[in-house]
C-alpha cells in the first residue's frame, strides 16, 4: 500500500494520494469578496490537481463550506462556469464558521488520478 503526501507541513499535507485517488486539503484563499475568493480557490484546486497528474474533469467529490449561505448563488454562478460539462462531481454545500472571518469559502476535493 503506497501513500504519497505533497506540500507537507507540520499540521497537514495539501494533498494525499492513495490508490490513484487524490485527497486535497480544504482550500481557502483570501480575496475581496465571495466572487474573488471562489475564483482563487478554484484556481488553487487546479494547481494542486495538476501537481499529482489530475485535473478538474476527474473530480469525484466536492465539499463546499460557505461562511454565509447567502453567498450560495454567487458561488454557484462561478462554479457552474468552472465545472466541466458532463463531468460534474458529487457535491455538498453547507454553512460553517470558517477558521478566520477573512475566509468566505473553503472547498475540499477528492479526485481520481
C-alpha positions, -999 to 999 in steps of 0.1 A, spaced: 0 0 0 15 33 -11 6 67 3 23 98 -10 20 132 6 26 166 -11 33 200 3 36 186 38 36 209 67 37 204 105 -1 201 107 -13 188 74 -5 179 38 -21 198 10 -26 166 -10 -25 129 0 -26 103 -28 -36 67 -23 -48 41 -48 -49 65 -77 -71 89 -57 -61 124 -46 -74 139 -14 -70 177 -12 -70 196 20 -97 222 25 -87 250 1 -91 286 13 -77 316 -5 -81 353 5 -99 377 -17 -120 408 -16 -154 390 -18 -171 357 -25 -166 361 -63 -128 366 -60 -123 340 -33 -143 314 -53 -122 320 -84 -90 319 -64 -99 287 -46 -108 270 -79 -75 282 -94 -56 267 -65 -76 234 -68 -65 232 -104 -29 238 -94 -30 211 -68 -46 186 -91 -20 193 -118 7 186 -92 -4 150 -90 -13 145 -126 -51 151 -123 -75 178 -134 -110 191 -128 -126 165 -151 -115 138 -127 -130 153 -95 -152 127 -78 -165 147 -49 -165 184 -37 -175 195 -3 -180 233 -2 -182 253 30 -196 288 29 -192 313 58 -226 328 47 -251 306 29 -264 338 13 -234 336 -9 -246 303 -24 -260 318 -57 -229 339 -63 -206 309 -56 -227 287 -79 -225 312 -108 -187 309 -107 -187 271 -100 -211 265 -129 -187 283 -153 -158 263 -140 -170 228 -136 -167 207 -168 -199 200 -187 -209 163 -182 -182 159 -155 -198 175 -125 -188 157 -93 -209 146 -64 -212 178 -43 -224 190 -9 -225 226 3 -231 239 38 -227 269 60 -200 269 87 -179 293 107 -145 292 89 -111 295 106 -109 333 102 -135 359 93 -115 368 62 -124 334 45 -158 332 28 -154 298 12 -135 265 17 -136 236 -8 -125 200 -2 -118 179 -32 -114 141 -39 -103 133 -74 -91 103 -95 -56 104 -110 
